[in-house]
Amino acid sequence: MFVLLVFTLTASSEEDESKVALIAASGSGIEVMSHRDIRRLYLGLKSTDNESVRSPVLNIQSEQLYDEFLKNIMRMTASSYKRKQVKAIFRKGKEEILEVTSLEELNKHLQENKGDVSFIELTSIESMENIEVVQILW
């Protein structure tokens, strides 16, 4: 009986660690978006689902999380994503998408720029202030 309980608790905590959420500053009014619309945002295009969204922010604090985001949401590798970004900047005059390397930097940016969104592991949200989960991505 004890072994089953320990296994259940371990499986539950491992499941929470693998969840990734789309986040924004509290009170930003951003609603759930389709993966297609999130993909559009991270390609430098405007959101078609949600007018409250201003800009996406790339969370590159964890290379593994960044790679999973690119694979699961963008459906591309890091090198192909970078190529698309460079083409959009030089050919279409799009602005470069901001990259942050720490949770503190991400938290500060989202607080100062209501309407911006980013992605983060669900377990990391506890260490951030005035941040809300818009939706679970996977």
C-alpha positions in Angstrom: 0.0 0.0 0.0 2.8 2.4 0.9 4.6 1.7 -2.4 1.5 2.5 -4.4 1.1 5.8 -2.6 4.7 6.8 -3.1 4.5 5.8 -6.8 1.3 7.9 -7.2 2.9 11.0 -5.6 6.0 10.6 -7.7 4.1 10.2 -10.9 1.9 13.2 -10.1 4.9 15.5 -9.4 6.7 14.3 -12.5 3.6 15.1 -14.5 3.4 18.7 -13.1 7.1 19.2 -13.9 6.5 18.4 -17.6 3.6 20.8 -18.0 4.3 24.1 -19.7 2.1 27.1 -19.5 1.6 30.3 -21.5 1.8 33.2 -19.0 1.1 36.9 -18.9 1.0 39.6 -16.2 -2.0 39.4 -13.9 -4.9 41.5 -15.1 -3.7 41.6 -18.7 -7.0 40.2 -20.0 -5.4 37.7 -22.3 -7.6 34.7 -23.0 -6.9 31.2 -24.2 -5.4 31.1 -27.7 -5.1 28.3 -30.3 -1.6 26.8 -30.9 -1.9 28.2 -34.5 -2.3 31.7 -33.1 0.6 31.2 -30.7 2.7 30.1 -33.6 1.7 33.2 -35.5 2.8 35.4 -32.6 6.2 33.8 -32.4 6.7 34.2 -36.1 6.2 38.0 -35.7 2.6 38.2 -36.8 -0.4 39.7 -35.0 -2.8 37.5 -33.0 -6.1 36.7 -34.7 -7.7 35.2 -31.6 -6.9 37.8 -29.0 -6.5 41.6 -29.4 -5.0 41.9 -25.8 -1.8 40.2 -26.8 1.0 42.7 -27.7 4.3 40.7 -28.1 5.7 37.3 -27.4 8.8 36.8 -25.3 11.2 33.8 -25.8 12.1 32.2 -22.5 15.6 30.7 -23.2 16.5 30.1 -19.6 16.3 26.4 -20.2 17.5 25.0 -23.5 15.4 21.9 -23.1 12.2 23.9 -22.5 13.0 26.2 -25.5 13.6 23.2 -27.7 10.4 21.5 -26.6 8.5 24.7 -27.2 9.9 24.9 -30.7 9.1 21.3 -31.4 5.6 21.2 -29.8 4.2 24.6 -30.8 6.3 26.0 -33.6 6.9 22.6 -35.2 10.5 23.4 -36.1 14.1 23.1 -34.8 16.0 26.0 -33.3 18.1 26.5 -36.4 15.0 26.7 -38.7 13.3 29.0 -36.3 16.3 31.3 -36.2 16.4 31.3 -40.0 12.7 32.3 -40.2 13.3 35.1 -37.7 16.2 36.5 -39.6 14.3 36.4 -42.9 11.3 38.2 -41.2 13.6 40.9 -39.8 15.5 41.6 -43.0 12.9 41.0 -45.7 9.8 42.2 -44.0 11.2 44.6 -41.4 9.7 42.7 -38.4 11.1 43.4 -35.0 13.2 40.8 -33.3 11.4 38.8 -30.6 12.8 39.5 -27.2 14.8 36.7 -25.5 15.1 36.5 -21.7 17.6 34.3 -19.9 16.2 34.3 -16.3 12.9 34.0 -14.5 13.6 37.3 -12.8 14.1 39.1 -16.1 11.0 37.5 -17.6 8.9 38.5 -14.5 10.1 42.1 -14.7 9.5 42.3 -18.4 5.9 40.9 -18.2 5.1 43.3 -15.3 6.4 46.3 -17.3 4.8 45.3 -20.6 1.2 44.1 -19.9 -0.1 42.2 -22.9 3.2 40.4 -23.6 3.2 36.6 -23.2 5.7 33.9 -22.7 6.0 30.2 -21.8 7.3 28.6 -18.7 7.4 25.3 -16.8 4.3 25.2 -14.6 6.4 24.4 -11.5 8.4 27.7 -11.9 5.4 29.9 -11.7 5.4 29.8 -7.9 8.6 31.8 -7.9 7.1 34.6 -10.0 5.0 37.6 -8.8 1.8 38.9 -10.3 1.8 36.4 -13.1 -1.2 34.4 -14.4 -1.5 31.3 -16.4 -3.3 31.9 -19.7 -3.4 28.3 -20.6 -1.5 25.0 -20.3 0.3 24.4 -23.6 1.1 20.7 -23.0 
